[in-house]
């Protein structure tokens, strides 16, 4: 299974972020071909290692990295990438893509 973790810093306009993220971005991302699961943090995100200014964490799950990469090449995937930039520029977000395994 493959996972994408998206970490958003606190936005300048939290009301705009919340409205756009939940009403536009999530419904769009849930249309990604091959997406299995989409989850977001609920409430405060606390760091045990001293990191600060984390507003929201999202995790998207796909069958494999290859499926995920193909998904983001699709029209919906491209729309998601453009829409994410409405929410946060590259300095305001961290995105990680990786395989996961159960241990």
Backbone as ProteinMPNN parsed JSONL, in Angstrom:
{"seq_chain_A": "XXXXXXXXXXXXXXXXXXXXXXXXXXXXXXXXXXXXXXXXXXXXXXXXXXXXXXXXXXXXXXXXXXXXXXXXXXXXXXXXXXXXXXXXXXXXXXXXXXXXXXX", "coords_chain_A": {"N_chain_A": [[0.845, -1.171, 0.0], [0.424, 2.288, -0.657], [1.127, 5.561, 0.565], [0.303, 8.974, 0.936], [1.34, 11.708, 2.682], [0.319, 14.811, 3.77], [1.258, 17.839, 5.06], [0.101, 20.694, 6.405], [0.978, 24.035, 7.099], [-0.064, 26.564, 9.478], [-2.556, 28.45, 8.029], [-2.758, 31.782, 6.589], [-5.328, 32.81, 6.467], [-7.51, 31.259, 8.161], [-10.264, 30.718, 8.12], [-10.953, 30.876, 5.384], [-9.307, 28.794, 4.436], [-10.38, 26.503, 5.781], [-13.048, 26.427, 4.779], [-12.615, 26.203, 1.959], [-10.965, 23.921, 1.844], [-12.548, 21.806, 2.921], [-14.931, 22.005, 1.437], [-14.223, 22.137, -1.255], [-11.578, 21.09, -1.93], [-11.248, 18.478, -0.646], [-13.592, 17.026, -1.627], [-12.88, 17.015, -4.364], [-10.395, 15.633, -4.334], [-11.233, 13.147, -3.431], [-12.184, 12.045, -5.706], [-10.046, 11.113, -7.074], [-8.559, 8.772, -9.256], [-8.298, 5.465, -8.175], [-7.942, 6.008, -5.468], [-7.999, 4.893, -2.131], [-8.489, 5.569, 0.519], [-9.055, 8.536, 2.42], [-7.945, 10.635, 4.842], [-8.06, 13.048, 7.504], [-6.468, 15.082, 9.991], [-7.951, 15.785, 13.174], [-8.689, 18.42, 15.015], [-6.193, 19.862, 17.195], [-2.765, 19.524, 16.163], [-0.157, 18.014, 17.598], [3.304, 18.207, 18.284], [5.851, 16.028, 19.235], [8.469, 16.434, 18.993], [9.225, 19.04, 18.9], [8.498, 20.499, 16.64], [6.604, 23.117, 15.165], [3.665, 25.024, 14.311], [2.001, 23.411, 12.745], [-0.92, 22.871, 11.107], [-2.814, 21.165, 9.908], [-3.02, 17.718, 9.034], [-3.048, 15.476, 6.386], [-3.812, 12.275, 5.039], [-3.521, 10.179, 2.283], [-4.426, 7.206, 0.705], [-3.348, 4.616, -1.469], [-3.271, 1.762, -3.693], [-0.676, 1.257, -4.63], [2.533, 2.881, -5.158], [2.849, 3.322, -7.873], [0.2, 3.317, -8.83], [-0.706, 5.56, -7.459], [0.925, 7.606, -8.579], [0.085, 7.522, -11.257], [-2.532, 8.26, -10.879], [-2.268, 10.951, -10.125], [-1.444, 11.978, -12.508], [-3.698, 12.092, -13.961], [-6.606, 13.948, -15.155], [-8.174, 14.794, -12.968], [-6.245, 14.519, -10.969], [-4.396, 16.481, -11.748], [-6.0, 18.715, -11.422], [-6.3, 18.63, -8.66], [-3.669, 19.195, -7.844], [-3.345, 21.825, -8.752], [-5.384, 23.038, -7.277], [-4.481, 22.601, -4.665], [-2.47, 24.478, -4.482], [-3.915, 26.781, -4.181], [-4.639, 26.621, -1.582], [-2.181, 26.425, -0.188], [1.143, 27.513, -0.618], [4.32, 26.204, -1.799], [6.049, 26.636, 0.339], [4.453, 26.465, 2.504], [3.544, 23.962, 2.933], [4.169, 20.466, 3.356], [4.852, 17.534, 1.572], [4.757, 14.086, 1.494], [5.496, 10.962, 0.021], [5.154, 7.497, 0.124], [5.748, 3.941, 0.469], [3.921, 1.678, 2.533], [4.022, -0.743, 5.161], [2.667, -3.416, 7.042], [3.674, -4.257, 10.29]], "CA_chain_A": [[0.0, 0.0, 0.0], [1.175, 3.544, -0.714], [0.516, 6.621, 1.358], [0.768, 10.352, 0.774], [1.079, 12.524, 3.864], [0.378, 16.24, 3.458], [1.293, 18.594, 6.309], [-0.141, 22.115, 6.143], [1.247, 25.017, 8.146], [-1.225, 27.395, 9.778], [-2.78, 29.406, 6.942], [-2.978, 33.187, 6.957], [-6.774, 32.978, 6.606], [-7.988, 29.921, 8.52], [-11.668, 30.557, 7.704], [-10.924, 30.543, 3.956], [-8.714, 27.469, 4.304], [-11.349, 25.504, 6.226], [-14.16, 26.369, 3.819], [-12.146, 25.697, 0.673], [-10.43, 22.572, 2.0], [-13.617, 20.825, 3.13], [-15.996, 22.092, 0.438], [-13.705, 22.025, -2.625], [-10.405, 20.233, -2.115], [-11.505, 17.078, -0.285], [-14.458, 16.366, -2.611], [-12.112, 16.816, -5.595], [-9.39, 14.593, -4.104], [-11.906, 11.859, -3.295], [-12.457, 11.561, -7.071], [-8.806, 10.619, -7.677], [-8.631, 7.368, -9.636], [-7.523, 4.536, -7.368], [-7.807, 6.353, -4.045], [-8.64, 3.924, -1.249], [-8.893, 6.206, 1.768], [-8.6, 9.912, 2.624], [-8.197, 10.995, 6.228], [-7.432, 14.295, 7.948], [-6.39, 15.262, 11.434], [-9.126, 16.409, 13.765], [-8.235, 19.174, 16.176], [-4.793, 20.284, 17.238], [-1.702, 18.582, 15.827], [0.917, 18.255, 18.559], [4.589, 17.613, 17.948], [6.645, 15.578, 20.377], [9.872, 16.7, 18.676], [9.483, 20.469, 18.871], [8.013, 21.19, 15.45], [5.44, 23.945, 15.468], [2.93, 25.619, 13.196], [1.298, 22.422, 11.928], [-2.355, 23.156, 11.208], [-3.62, 20.023, 9.494], [-2.307, 16.633, 8.377], [-3.926, 14.618, 5.587], [-3.215, 11.048, 4.517], [-4.231, 9.575, 1.174], [-3.948, 5.841, 0.519], [-3.503, 3.999, -2.781], [-2.776, 0.389, -3.752], [0.775, 1.266, -4.834], [3.107, 4.157, -5.611], [2.573, 3.44, -9.314], [-1.21, 3.715, -8.961], [-0.785, 6.948, -6.993], [1.538, 8.488, -9.571], [-0.824, 7.563, -12.414], [-3.702, 9.018, -10.445], [-1.965, 12.381, -10.149], [-1.284, 12.378, -13.906], [-5.039, 12.22, -14.534], [-7.196, 15.295, -15.136], [-8.527, 15.09, -11.567], [-4.984, 14.69, -10.255], [-3.855, 17.798, -12.101], [-6.876, 19.697, -10.762], [-5.942, 18.607, -7.23], [-2.386, 19.879, -7.685], [-3.611, 23.266, -8.917], [-6.2, 23.478, -6.151], [-3.648, 22.63, -3.453], [-1.723, 25.749, -4.469], [-4.829, 27.812, -3.675], [-4.616, 26.471, -0.124], [-0.851, 26.597, 0.402], [2.267, 27.455, -1.565], [5.278, 25.151, -1.459], [6.683, 26.921, 1.627], [3.452, 26.307, 3.558], [3.08, 22.577, 2.955], [5.136, 19.398, 3.118], [4.162, 16.381, 1.003], [5.591, 12.892, 1.499], [4.911, 9.805, -0.638], [5.943, 6.342, 0.534], [5.095, 2.649, 0.657], [3.752, 1.296, 3.935], [3.868, -2.167, 5.409], [2.249, -3.765, 8.399], [4.733, -4.974, 10.991]], "C_chain_A": [[0.889, 1.232, 0.0], [0.385, 4.627, 0.007], [1.14, 7.96, 0.993], [0.371, 11.09, 2.049], [1.318, 13.98, 3.491], [0.26, 16.992, 4.778], [1.186, 20.079, 5.974], [0.26, 22.95, 7.35], [-0.021, 25.834, 8.37], [-1.398, 28.442, 8.682], [-2.994, 30.825, 7.466], [-4.452, 33.448, 7.241], [-7.376, 31.597, 6.887], [-9.436, 29.694, 8.087], [-11.74, 30.183, 6.225], [-10.397, 29.126, 3.756], [-9.738, 26.391, 4.642], [-12.475, 25.33, 5.208], [-13.707, 25.731, 2.512], [-11.683, 24.244, 0.797], [-11.562, 21.539, 2.078], [-14.691, 20.846, 2.044], [-15.517, 21.89, -0.994], [-12.619, 20.954, -2.728], [-10.673, 18.761, -1.789], [-12.457, 16.405, -1.277], [-13.748, 16.105, -3.947], [-11.132, 15.656, -5.43], [-10.027, 13.21, -3.967], [-12.298, 11.257, -4.644], [-11.195, 11.031, -7.747], [-8.949, 9.142, -8.042], [-7.746, 6.52, -8.716], [-7.389, 4.883, -5.901], [-8.606, 5.347, -3.216], [-9.234, 4.616, -0.03], [-8.301, 7.602, 1.839], [-8.947, 10.255, 4.071], [-7.483, 12.293, 6.569], [-7.423, 14.333, 9.471], [-7.639, 15.999, 11.912], [-8.685, 17.104, 15.044], [-6.757, 19.497, 16.085], [-3.849, 19.154, 16.857], [-0.521, 18.932, 16.729], [2.181, 17.547, 18.108], [5.315, 17.232, 19.223], [8.128, 15.841, 20.164], [10.154, 18.187, 18.474], [9.048, 21.203, 17.614], [6.765, 21.988, 15.813], [4.78, 24.391, 14.168], [2.35, 24.579, 12.235], [-0.191, 22.621, 12.171], [-3.203, 21.916, 10.931], [-2.726, 19.0, 8.813], [-3.334, 15.776, 7.649], [-3.143, 13.405, 5.107], [-4.127, 10.489, 3.431], [-3.601, 8.219, 0.907], [-4.297, 5.324, -0.875], [-2.926, 2.592, -2.723], [-1.252, 0.329, -3.861], [1.229, 2.665, -5.225], [2.772, 4.377, -7.083], [1.135, 3.891, -9.557], [-1.376, 5.174, -8.55], [-0.235, 7.913, -8.044], [0.667, 8.617, -10.819], [-2.054, 8.397, -12.083], [-3.449, 10.521, -10.546], [-1.623, 12.889, -11.551], [-2.633, 12.601, -14.576], [-5.516, 13.664, -14.476], [-7.552, 15.697, -13.707], [-7.266, 15.322, -10.742], [-4.357, 16.045, -10.511], [-4.683, 18.907, -11.458], [-6.564, 19.776, -9.268], [-4.65, 19.381, -6.976], [-2.557, 21.394, -7.793], [-4.371, 23.792, -7.708], [-5.395, 23.535, -4.859], [-2.882, 23.937, -3.356], [-2.601, 26.932, -4.074], [-4.793, 27.798, -2.152], [-3.27, 26.813, 0.491], [0.209, 26.559, -0.685], [3.281, 26.432, -1.05], [6.007, 25.389, -0.14], [5.743, 26.651, 2.803], [2.936, 24.872, 3.695], [4.261, 21.63, 2.759], [4.333, 18.2, 2.61], [5.15, 15.222, 0.918], [4.816, 11.739, 0.861], [5.782, 8.607, -0.311], [5.078, 5.08, 0.56], [4.969, 2.394, 2.147], [3.639, -0.219, 4.016], [3.401, -2.372, 6.836], [3.371, -4.561, 9.041], [4.179, -5.674, 12.217]], "O_chain_A": [[1.973, 1.226, 0.582], [-0.846, 4.61, 0.05], [2.347, 8.062, 0.77], [-0.796, 11.091, 2.44], [2.372, 14.339, 2.966], [-0.704, 16.814, 5.523], [2.073, 20.647, 5.337], [-0.077, 22.616, 8.486], [-0.941, 25.801, 7.553], [-0.489, 29.233, 8.432], [-3.358, 31.034, 8.623], [-4.789, 34.214, 8.144], [-7.709, 30.859, 5.96], [-9.795, 28.574, 7.723], [-12.491, 29.285, 5.846], [-10.971, 28.348, 2.994], [-9.936, 25.461, 3.86], [-12.807, 24.208, 4.826], [-14.357, 24.811, 2.015], [-11.988, 23.425, -0.07], [-11.531, 20.523, 1.384], [-15.299, 19.814, 1.76], [-16.306, 21.515, -1.861], [-12.733, 20.022, -3.524], [-10.348, 17.888, -2.594], [-12.16, 15.302, -1.736], [-13.993, 15.082, -4.586], [-11.051, 14.789, -6.299], [-9.42, 12.21, -4.35], [-12.698, 10.095, -4.716], [-11.262, 10.547, -8.877], [-9.411, 8.346, -7.225], [-6.575, 6.838, -8.511], [-6.777, 4.124, -5.149], [-9.736, 4.998, -3.556], [-10.341, 4.294, 0.401], [-7.184, 7.834, 1.377], [-10.108, 10.174, 4.473], [-6.436, 12.605, 6.002], [-8.248, 13.708, 10.139], [-8.286, 16.729, 11.16], [-8.35, 16.453, 16.033], [-6.154, 19.412, 15.016], [-4.087, 17.989, 17.176], [0.043, 20.021, 16.629], [2.132, 16.423, 17.609], [5.386, 18.013, 20.172], [8.953, 15.526, 21.021], [11.2, 18.555, 17.94], [9.213, 22.42, 17.53], [5.975, 21.578, 16.664], [5.292, 24.152, 13.074], [2.224, 24.845, 11.04], [-0.66, 22.547, 13.307], [-4.183, 21.651, 11.628], [-1.788, 19.36, 8.102], [-4.358, 15.397, 8.217], [-1.953, 13.502, 4.806], [-5.334, 10.344, 3.623], [-2.376, 8.094, 0.886], [-5.39, 5.561, -1.389], [-2.174, 2.266, -1.804], [-0.614, -0.536, -3.262], [0.418, 3.522, -5.577], [2.449, 5.493, -7.49], [0.888, 4.755, -10.398], [-2.093, 5.934, -9.202], [-0.867, 8.922, -8.356], [0.531, 9.708, -11.371], [-2.55, 9.149, -12.922], [-4.312, 11.273, -10.999], [-1.523, 14.097, -11.761], [-2.708, 13.225, -15.634], [-4.898, 14.503, -13.821], [-7.263, 16.817, -13.285], [-7.227, 16.226, -9.908], [-3.843, 16.682, -9.591], [-4.14, 19.915, -11.006], [-6.565, 20.859, -8.683], [-4.551, 20.133, -6.006], [-1.978, 22.148, -7.011], [-4.051, 24.855, -7.176], [-5.608, 24.43, -4.041], [-2.667, 24.449, -2.257], [-2.086, 27.976, -3.675], [-4.903, 28.843, -1.511], [-3.209, 27.418, 1.562], [0.188, 25.694, -1.56], [3.1, 25.865, 0.027], [6.533, 24.444, 0.446], [6.175, 26.611, 3.955], [2.017, 24.6, 4.468], [5.23, 21.962, 2.077], [3.27, 17.886, 3.144], [6.234, 15.352, 0.349], [3.627, 11.56, 1.126], [7.004, 8.671, -0.444], [3.852, 5.145, 0.659], [5.805, 2.837, 2.934], [3.217, -0.882, 3.068], [3.714, -1.58, 7.725], [3.953, -5.442, 8.408], [4.924, -6.334, 12.941]]}, "name": "protein", "num_of_chains": 1, "seq": "XXXXXXXXXXXXXXXXXXXXXXXXXXXXXXXXXXXXXXXXXXXXXXXXXXXXXXXXXXXXXXXXXXXXXXXXXXXXXXXXXXXXXXXXXXXXXXXXXXXXXXX"}
